[in-house]
Amino acid sequence: MKFLAEINVMPLQALLDPQGKAVTGVIRHNGYTDMNHVRIGKRLTIEVEADTKEQAADRVDEVCRRILHNPIMEEYEFSVKQKE
């Protein structure tokens, strides 16, 4: 079966996000003073072939841990759904 994984990789909350800070400044400078604390990360989609959703999720988690994120600076979350 084919599954689609949607992965979000974000900087850890405890770390400064210079891109997010710059975008926050631009947003506020343009009059959107009710918006703060922009965080910028990465969004990835991966097609996975597996027998079950659980197997697909295990593989995606492994790839996230080993390749797609830096645990010193980033955290990740993902969802897996069957591809139609």
SESEGU-358919 format. One record per residue: x, y, z of N, C-alpha, C, O in turn; residue in three letters. Coordinates in Angstrom, 1 decimal, m for minus. Example, Ala and Ser with C-alpha at 12.3 -4.5 7.8 and 13.67 -1.06 7.14 Angstrom:
// residues 2
rec nx 13.2; ny m5.7; nz 7.8; cax 12.3; cay m4.5; caz 7.8; cx 13.2; cy m3.3; cz 7.8; ox 14.2; oy m3.3; oz 8.5; residuo ALA .
rec nx 12.8; ny m2.2; nz 7.1; cax 13.7; cay m1.1; caz 7.1; cx 12.9; cy 0.0; cz 7.9; ox 13.4; oy 1.1; oz 8.0; residuo SER .
// end
This chain:
// residues 84
rec nx 0.8; ny m1.2; nz 0.0; cax 0.0; cay 0.0; caz 0.0; cx 0.9; cy 1.2; cz 0.0; ox 2.0; oy 1.2; oz 0.4; residuo MET .
rec nx 0.3; ny 2.3; nz m0.5; cax 1.0; cay 3.6; caz m0.5; cx 0.5; cy 4.5; cz 0.6; ox m0.8; oy 4.6; oz 0.7; residuo LYS .
rec nx 1.4; ny 5.2; nz 1.3; cax 1.0; cay 6.1; caz 2.3; cx 1.6; cy 7.4; cz 2.0; ox 2.7; oy 7.5; oz 1.4; residuo PHE .
rec nx 1.1; ny 8.5; nz 2.5; cax 1.6; cay 9.8; caz 2.4; cx 2.0; cy 10.3; cz 3.8; ox 1.1; oy 10.4; oz 4.7; residuo LEU .
rec nx 3.2; ny 10.7; nz 4.0; cax 3.6; cay 11.2; caz 5.3; cx 3.8; cy 12.7; cz 5.1; ox 4.4; oy 13.2; oz 4.2; residuo ALA .
rec nx 3.3; ny 13.5; nz 6.1; cax 3.5; cay 14.9; caz 6.1; cx 4.3; cy 15.2; cz 7.4; ox 3.8; oy 14.9; oz 8.5; residuo GLU .
rec nx 5.4; ny 15.8; nz 7.2; cax 6.4; cay 16.0; caz 8.3; cx 6.6; cy 17.5; cz 8.5; ox 6.9; oy 18.3; oz 7.5; residuo ILE .
rec nx 6.6; ny 18.0; nz 9.7; cax 7.0; cay 19.3; caz 10.1; cx 8.2; cy 19.3; cz 11.0; ox 8.3; oy 18.6; oz 12.0; residuo ASN .
rec nx 9.3; ny 20.0; nz 10.5; cax 10.5; cay 20.1; caz 11.3; cx 10.6; cy 21.6; cz 11.7; ox 10.6; oy 22.5; oz 10.9; residuo VAL .
rec nx 10.7; ny 21.8; nz 13.0; cax 10.7; cay 23.2; caz 13.5; cx 11.9; cy 23.4; cz 14.5; ox 12.4; oy 22.4; oz 15.1; residuo MET .
rec nx 12.4; ny 24.6; nz 14.6; cax 13.4; cay 24.9; caz 15.6; cx 12.9; cy 24.7; cz 17.0; ox 11.7; oy 24.9; oz 17.2; residuo PRO .
rec nx 13.8; ny 24.2; nz 17.9; cax 13.3; cay 24.1; caz 19.3; cx 12.9; cy 25.4; cz 19.8; ox 13.4; oy 26.4; oz 19.5; residuo LEU .
rec nx 11.9; ny 25.4; nz 20.7; cax 11.3; cay 26.6; caz 21.3; cx 12.4; cy 27.4; cz 22.0; ox 12.3; oy 28.6; oz 22.1; residuo GLN .
rec nx 13.3; ny 26.7; nz 22.7; cax 14.3; cay 27.4; caz 23.5; cx 15.4; cy 28.1; cz 22.7; ox 16.1; oy 28.9; oz 23.2; residuo ALA .
rec nx 15.4; ny 27.9; nz 21.3; cax 16.4; cay 28.5; caz 20.5; cx 15.9; cy 29.7; cz 19.8; ox 14.7; oy 29.7; oz 19.4; residuo LEU .
rec nx 16.8; ny 30.6; nz 19.5; cax 16.4; cay 31.8; caz 18.7; cx 16.2; cy 31.4; cz 17.3; ox 16.9; oy 30.5; oz 16.8; residuo LEU .
rec nx 15.2; ny 31.9; nz 16.7; cax 14.9; cay 31.6; caz 15.2; cx 15.1; cy 32.9; cz 14.5; ox 14.1; oy 33.7; oz 14.4; residuo ASP .
rec nx 16.3; ny 33.2; nz 14.0; cax 16.6; cay 34.5; caz 13.3; cx 15.6; cy 34.8; cz 12.1; ox 15.2; oy 35.9; oz 11.9; residuo PRO .
rec nx 15.3; ny 33.7; nz 11.3; cax 14.4; cay 34.0; caz 10.2; cx 13.0; cy 34.4; cz 10.7; ox 12.4; oy 35.3; oz 10.2; residuo GLN .
rec nx 12.6; ny 33.7; nz 11.7; cax 11.3; cay 34.0; caz 12.3; cx 11.2; cy 35.4; cz 12.9; ox 10.2; oy 36.1; oz 12.8; residuo GLY .
rec nx 12.3; ny 35.8; nz 13.6; cax 12.4; cay 37.1; caz 14.1; cx 12.3; cy 38.2; cz 13.0; ox 11.7; oy 39.2; oz 13.2; residuo LYS .
rec nx 13.1; ny 37.9; nz 11.9; cax 13.0; cay 38.9; caz 10.8; cx 11.6; cy 39.0; cz 10.2; ox 11.2; oy 40.1; oz 10.0; residuo ALA .
rec nx 11.0; ny 37.9; nz 10.0; cax 9.6; cay 37.9; caz 9.5; cx 8.6; cy 38.6; cz 10.4; ox 7.8; oy 39.3; oz 10.0; residuo VAL .
rec nx 8.8; ny 38.3; nz 11.7; cax 8.0; cay 39.0; caz 12.7; cx 8.1; cy 40.5; cz 12.6; ox 7.1; oy 41.2; oz 12.7; residuo THR .
rec nx 9.3; ny 41.0; nz 12.4; cax 9.6; cay 42.4; caz 12.3; cx 8.9; cy 43.0; cz 11.1; ox 8.3; oy 44.1; oz 11.2; residuo GLY .
rec nx 9.0; ny 42.3; nz 10.0; cax 8.3; cay 42.8; caz 8.7; cx 6.8; cy 42.8; cz 8.9; ox 6.1; oy 43.7; oz 8.5; residuo VAL .
rec nx 6.3; ny 41.7; nz 9.5; cax 4.8; cay 41.7; caz 9.7; cx 4.4; cy 42.8; cz 10.6; ox 3.4; oy 43.5; oz 10.2; residuo ILE .
rec nx 5.0; ny 43.0; nz 11.7; cax 4.7; cay 44.1; caz 12.6; cx 4.9; cy 45.5; cz 11.9; ox 4.1; oy 46.4; oz 12.1; residuo ARG .
rec nx 5.9; ny 45.7; nz 11.2; cax 6.2; cay 46.9; caz 10.5; cx 5.1; cy 47.2; cz 9.5; ox 4.9; oy 48.4; oz 9.2; residuo HIS .
rec nx 4.5; ny 46.2; nz 8.9; cax 3.4; cay 46.4; caz 8.0; cx 2.0; cy 46.5; cz 8.6; ox 1.0; oy 46.4; oz 7.9; residuo ASN .
rec nx 2.0; ny 46.8; nz 9.9; cax 0.7; cay 47.1; caz 10.6; cx 0.0; cy 45.9; cz 11.3; ox m1.0; oy 46.1; oz 11.9; residuo GLY .
rec nx 0.6; ny 44.8; nz 11.2; cax m0.1; cay 43.6; caz 11.8; cx 0.5; cy 43.4; cz 13.2; ox 1.2; oy 42.5; oz 13.5; residuo TYR .
rec nx 0.2; ny 44.4; nz 14.1; cax 0.8; cay 44.4; caz 15.4; cx 0.2; cy 43.4; cz 16.4; ox 0.7; oy 43.2; oz 17.5; residuo THR .
rec nx m0.8; ny 42.7; nz 15.9; cax m1.4; cay 41.6; caz 16.8; cx m0.8; cy 40.3; cz 16.5; ox m1.2; oy 39.3; oz 17.0; residuo ASP .
rec nx 0.3; ny 40.2; nz 15.7; cax 1.0; cay 39.0; caz 15.4; cx 2.4; cy 39.0; cz 15.9; ox 3.1; oy 40.0; oz 15.7; residuo MET .
rec nx 2.8; ny 37.9; nz 16.6; cax 4.1; cay 37.9; caz 17.2; cx 4.7; cy 36.4; cz 17.1; ox 4.0; oy 35.5; oz 16.8; residuo ASN .
rec nx 5.9; ny 36.3; nz 17.4; cax 6.6; cay 35.1; caz 17.6; cx 6.5; cy 34.1; cz 16.4; ox 6.1; oy 32.9; oz 16.6; residuo HIS .
rec nx 6.8; ny 34.6; nz 15.2; cax 6.9; cay 33.7; caz 14.0; cx 8.0; cy 32.7; cz 14.2; ox 9.1; oy 33.1; oz 14.6; residuo VAL .
rec nx 7.8; ny 31.5; nz 13.9; cax 8.8; cay 30.4; caz 13.8; cx 8.8; cy 29.8; cz 12.4; ox 7.7; oy 29.6; oz 11.9; residuo ARG .
rec nx 9.9; ny 29.7; nz 11.8; cax 10.0; cay 29.2; caz 10.5; cx 10.7; cy 27.8; cz 10.5; ox 11.8; oy 27.6; oz 11.1; residuo ILE .
rec nx 10.1; ny 26.8; nz 9.8; cax 10.7; cay 25.5; caz 9.8; cx 10.6; cy 24.9; cz 8.4; ox 10.5; oy 25.7; oz 7.4; residuo GLY .
rec nx 10.5; ny 23.6; nz 8.3; cax 10.5; cay 22.9; caz 7.0; cx 9.2; cy 22.0; cz 7.0; ox 8.9; oy 21.4; oz 8.1; residuo LYS .
rec nx 8.6; ny 21.9; nz 5.9; cax 7.5; cay 20.9; caz 5.7; cx 7.9; cy 20.0; cz 4.6; ox 8.2; oy 20.4; oz 3.5; residuo ARG .
rec nx 7.8; ny 18.7; nz 4.9; cax 8.1; cay 17.7; caz 3.9; cx 7.0; cy 16.8; cz 3.7; ox 6.2; oy 16.5; oz 4.6; residuo LEU .
rec nx 6.8; ny 16.3; nz 2.4; cax 5.9; cay 15.2; caz 2.2; cx 6.7; cy 14.0; cz 1.6; ox 7.5; oy 14.3; oz 0.7; residuo THR .
rec nx 6.4; ny 12.8; nz 2.0; cax 7.1; cay 11.7; caz 1.5; cx 6.1; cy 10.6; cz 1.2; ox 5.2; oy 10.3; oz 2.1; residuo ILE .
rec nx 6.2; ny 9.9; nz 0.1; cax 5.3; cay 8.8; caz m0.2; cx 6.1; cy 7.5; cz 0.3; ox 7.3; oy 7.4; oz 0.0; residuo GLU .
rec nx 5.4; ny 6.7; nz 1.0; cax 6.0; cay 5.5; caz 1.6; cx 5.2; cy 4.3; cz 1.2; ox 3.9; oy 4.3; oz 1.2; residuo VAL .
rec nx 5.9; ny 3.2; nz 0.8; cax 5.2; cay 2.0; caz 0.5; cx 5.5; cy 1.1; cz 1.7; ox 6.6; oy 0.8; oz 2.1; residuo GLU .
rec nx 4.4; ny 0.5; nz 2.2; cax 4.4; cay m0.3; caz 3.4; cx 3.2; cy m1.2; cz 3.4; ox 2.2; oy m0.9; oz 2.8; residuo ALA .
rec nx 3.2; ny m2.3; nz 4.2; cax 2.1; cay m3.1; caz 4.4; cx 1.0; cy m2.5; cz 5.2; ox m0.2; oy m2.8; oz 5.0; residuo ASP .
rec nx 1.4; ny m1.8; nz 6.3; cax 0.4; cay m1.2; caz 7.2; cx 0.8; cy 0.3; cz 7.5; ox 1.9; oy 0.7; oz 7.2; residuo THR .
rec nx m0.2; ny 1.0; nz 8.0; cax 0.1; cay 2.4; caz 8.4; cx 1.1; cy 2.4; cz 9.5; ox 2.0; oy 3.4; oz 9.5; residuo LYS .
rec nx 1.1; ny 1.5; nz 10.4; cax 2.1; cay 1.5; caz 11.5; cx 3.5; cy 1.3; cz 11.0; ox 4.4; oy 1.9; oz 11.5; residuo GLU .
rec nx 3.7; ny 0.4; nz 10.0; cax 5.0; cay 0.2; caz 9.4; cx 5.4; cy 1.5; cz 8.7; ox 6.6; oy 1.8; oz 8.8; residuo GLN .
rec nx 4.6; ny 2.1; nz 8.0; cax 4.9; cay 3.4; caz 7.3; cx 5.3; cy 4.4; cz 8.4; ox 6.3; oy 5.1; oz 8.2; residuo ALA .
rec nx 4.6; ny 4.5; nz 9.5; cax 4.9; cay 5.5; caz 10.5; cx 6.2; cy 5.2; cz 11.1; ox 7.0; oy 6.1; oz 11.4; residuo ALA .
rec nx 6.5; ny 3.9; nz 11.4; cax 7.8; cay 3.5; caz 11.9; cx 9.0; cy 4.0; cz 11.0; ox 10.0; oy 4.5; oz 11.5; residuo ASP .
rec nx 8.8; ny 3.7; nz 9.7; cax 9.9; cay 4.1; caz 8.7; cx 10.0; cy 5.6; cz 8.7; ox 11.2; oy 6.1; oz 8.6; residuo ARG .
rec nx 8.9; ny 6.4; nz 8.7; cax 9.0; cay 7.8; caz 8.7; cx 9.7; cy 8.3; cz 9.9; ox 10.6; oy 9.2; oz 9.8; residuo VAL .
rec nx 9.4; ny 7.8; nz 11.1; cax 10.0; cay 8.2; caz 12.3; cx 11.5; cy 7.9; cz 12.3; ox 12.3; oy 8.8; oz 12.7; residuo ASP .
rec nx 11.9; ny 6.8; nz 11.7; cax 13.3; cay 6.5; caz 11.6; cx 14.0; cy 7.5; cz 10.7; ox 15.1; oy 7.9; oz 11.1; residuo GLU .
rec nx 13.5; ny 7.8; nz 9.6; cax 14.1; cay 8.8; caz 8.7; cx 14.2; cy 10.1; cz 9.3; ox 15.2; oy 10.8; oz 9.2; residuo VAL .
rec nx 13.1; ny 10.5; nz 10.0; cax 13.2; cay 11.8; caz 10.7; cx 14.3; cy 11.9; cz 11.7; ox 15.1; oy 12.8; oz 11.8; residuo CYS .
rec nx 14.4; ny 10.8; nz 12.6; cax 15.4; cay 10.8; caz 13.6; cx 16.8; cy 10.7; cz 13.0; ox 17.7; oy 11.4; oz 13.5; residuo ARG .
rec nx 17.0; ny 10.0; nz 12.0; cax 18.3; cay 9.8; caz 11.4; cx 18.8; cy 10.8; cz 10.4; ox 20.0; oy 11.1; oz 10.3; residuo ARG .
rec nx 17.9; ny 11.4; nz 9.7; cax 18.3; cay 12.2; caz 8.5; cx 17.7; cy 13.6; cz 8.5; ox 18.4; oy 14.6; oz 8.2; residuo ILE .
rec nx 16.4; ny 13.7; nz 8.7; cax 15.7; cay 15.0; caz 8.4; cx 15.7; cy 16.0; cz 9.5; ox 15.4; oy 17.2; oz 9.2; residuo LEU .
rec nx 16.1; ny 15.7; nz 10.7; cax 16.2; cay 16.8; caz 11.7; cx 17.5; cy 16.7; cz 12.5; ox 18.1; oy 15.6; oz 12.7; residuo HIS .
rec nx 17.9; ny 17.8; nz 13.0; cax 19.0; cay 17.9; caz 13.9; cx 18.5; cy 18.0; cz 15.3; ox 17.9; oy 19.0; oz 15.7; residuo ASN .
rec nx 18.7; ny 16.9; nz 16.1; cax 18.0; cay 16.9; caz 17.5; cx 18.6; cy 18.0; cz 18.4; ox 17.9; oy 18.3; oz 19.4; residuo PRO .
rec nx 19.7; ny 18.6; nz 18.1; cax 20.3; cay 19.6; caz 19.0; cx 19.5; cy 20.9; cz 18.7; ox 19.4; oy 21.8; oz 19.6; residuo ILE .
rec nx 19.0; ny 21.1; nz 17.5; cax 18.3; cay 22.4; caz 17.2; cx 16.9; cy 22.3; cz 16.8; ox 16.2; oy 23.3; oz 16.7; residuo MET .
rec nx 16.4; ny 21.1; nz 16.5; cax 15.1; cay 21.0; caz 15.9; cx 14.3; cy 19.8; cz 16.5; ox 14.8; oy 18.9; oz 17.1; residuo GLU .
rec nx 12.9; ny 20.0; nz 16.4; cax 12.0; cay 18.9; caz 16.7; cx 11.2; cy 18.6; cz 15.5; ox 11.1; oy 19.4; oz 14.6; residuo GLU .
rec nx 10.5; ny 17.5; nz 15.5; cax 9.6; cay 17.1; caz 14.4; cx 8.4; cy 16.5; cz 14.9; ox 8.3; oy 15.9; oz 16.0; residuo TYR .
rec nx 7.4; ny 16.5; nz 14.0; cax 6.1; cay 15.8; caz 14.1; cx 5.7; cy 15.4; cz 12.7; ox 6.0; oy 16.0; oz 11.7; residuo GLU .
rec nx 4.9; ny 14.3; nz 12.7; cax 4.4; cay 13.9; caz 11.4; cx 3.1; cy 13.2; cz 11.5; ox 2.7; oy 12.7; oz 12.6; residuo PHE .
rec nx 2.4; ny 13.1; nz 10.4; cax 1.2; cay 12.3; caz 10.3; cx 1.4; cy 11.4; cz 9.0; ox 2.0; oy 11.8; oz 8.1; residuo SER .
rec nx 0.7; ny 10.3; nz 9.1; cax 0.7; cay 9.3; caz 7.9; cx m0.7; cy 9.0; cz 7.6; ox m1.5; oy 8.6; oz 8.5; residuo VAL .
rec nx m1.0; ny 9.0; nz 6.3; cax m2.4; cay 8.6; caz 5.9; cx m2.2; cy 7.8; cz 4.6; ox m1.3; oy 7.9; oz 3.8; residuo LYS .
rec nx m3.2; ny 6.9; nz 4.4; cax m3.2; cay 6.1; caz 3.2; cx m3.4; cy 7.0; cz 2.0; ox m4.3; oy 7.8; oz 2.0; residuo GLN .
rec nx m2.6; ny 6.8; nz 1.0; cax m2.7; cay 7.6; caz m0.2; cx m3.9; cy 7.0; cz m1.1; ox m4.0; oy 5.8; oz m1.3; residuo LYS .
rec nx m4.6; ny 7.9; nz m1.6; cax m5.8; cay 7.5; caz m2.4; cx m5.4; cy 7.4; cz m3.9; ox m6.3; oy 7.0; oz m4.7; residuo GLU .
// end
